[in-house]
Amino acid sequence: METFALSEPVLLVLLSLAEQPRHGYSILKDIESMSDGRVLLSTGTLYGALQRLLDNGWIERVQEENTPRDRRTYRLTSRGRRNLQMEIERMRHLTKMASLRVARKEA
C-alpha cells in the first residue's frame, strides 16, 4: 500500500468518488460543493488527476446504462478506497498532533 500524502485535487477526487460513481463534470461540481466553493478545479487538473488514479489502479472507468458513449464515468476501486482511508487516518493523526502542539504553546 502507498503511504504518501495525496495532493488536494487527488484527495478531493477520491472523496467525491467514495460516495458514488461520477462523470467528470459531476466530480467538478461535487468538489466545488464539498469545498464550499473554495476549490474550483480546471478540467486539465481534474483529468490529469483522473489519469494518474487510473494508471495506479485507484479508480476505474465504468460504462453506465443510458448515458452517452463519450461520457466517462469513474468509480473508486478497493485499492483506491484503502488508500483514501489511509490518507484520512494520516490527516487525523496530523491534525491531532498539531492541535496538541498549539495547545501546549498557548498554555
C-alpha positions in Angstrom: 0.0 0.0 0.0 1.1 3.5 -0.8 2.0 5.7 2.3 2.4 9.2 1.0 0.4 12.4 1.3 -2.1 13.0 -1.5 -2.4 16.3 -3.3 -5.5 18.2 -2.6 -7.0 17.6 -6.1 -6.4 13.9 -5.8 -7.8 13.7 -2.3 -11.0 15.6 -3.4 -11.5 13.4 -6.4 -11.2 10.3 -4.3 -13.6 11.7 -1.7 -16.1 12.5 -4.5 -15.9 9.0 -5.9 -16.1 7.4 -2.4 -19.8 8.4 -2.3 -20.8 7.1 -5.8 -19.5 6.7 -9.3 -19.4 10.0 -11.2 -18.5 11.5 -14.6 -16.1 14.4 -14.9 -18.5 17.3 -14.7 -20.2 15.8 -11.7 -16.9 15.4 -9.9 -16.0 19.0 -10.6 -19.4 20.2 -9.2 -19.2 17.9 -6.2 -15.7 19.1 -5.3 -16.9 22.7 -5.6 -19.8 21.9 -3.3 -17.7 19.9 -0.9 -15.2 22.7 -0.5 -17.9 25.4 -0.2 -16.7 27.0 -3.4 -13.1 27.2 -2.2 -11.7 24.7 -4.8 -12.5 25.1 -8.4 -10.5 22.6 -10.4 -9.7 23.2 -14.0 -10.6 20.4 -16.4 -6.9 19.9 -17.1 -6.2 19.4 -13.4 -9.2 17.1 -13.0 -8.4 14.9 -16.0 -4.7 14.8 -15.1 -5.6 13.5 -11.6 -8.1 11.0 -13.0 -5.5 9.6 -15.4 -2.9 9.2 -12.6 -5.6 7.5 -10.5 -6.5 5.2 -13.4 -2.8 4.4 -14.0 -2.3 3.5 -10.3 -5.5 1.3 -10.2 -7.2 3.5 -7.6 -10.2 4.2 -9.8 -11.7 2.6 -12.9 -13.9 3.6 -15.8 -17.4 2.2 -15.9 -20.0 2.3 -18.7 -23.3 3.3 -17.2 -26.5 2.4 -18.9 -28.5 5.2 -20.7 -25.5 7.6 -20.8 -23.8 8.9 -23.9 -20.8 6.8 -25.0 -18.4 9.7 -24.7 -19.4 10.4 -21.1 -16.8 8.6 -18.9 -17.9 7.6 -15.5 -15.4 6.7 -12.8 -15.6 4.7 -9.6 -13.3 4.0 -6.7 -11.6 0.6 -6.6 -11.0 -1.3 -3.4 -7.3 -0.2 -3.7 -8.4 3.4 -4.0 -10.7 3.1 -1.0 -8.0 1.6 1.1 -5.5 4.4 0.2 -8.2 7.0 0.8 -8.8 5.6 4.3 -5.1 5.6 5.0 -4.9 9.2 4.0 -7.8 10.1 6.2 -6.0 8.4 9.1 -2.8 10.2 8.3 -4.6 13.5 8.3 -6.4 12.7 11.5 -3.1 11.9 13.2 -1.5 15.1 11.9 -4.4 17.2 13.0 -4.3 15.7 16.5 -0.6 16.3 16.8 -1.0 19.9 15.5 -3.8 20.6 18.0 -1.7 19.2 20.9 1.3 21.3 19.9 -0.8 24.5 19.6 -2.5 23.9 22.9 0.9 23.4 24.6 2.2 26.6 23.2 -0.8 28.5 24.4 -0.6 27.1 27.9 
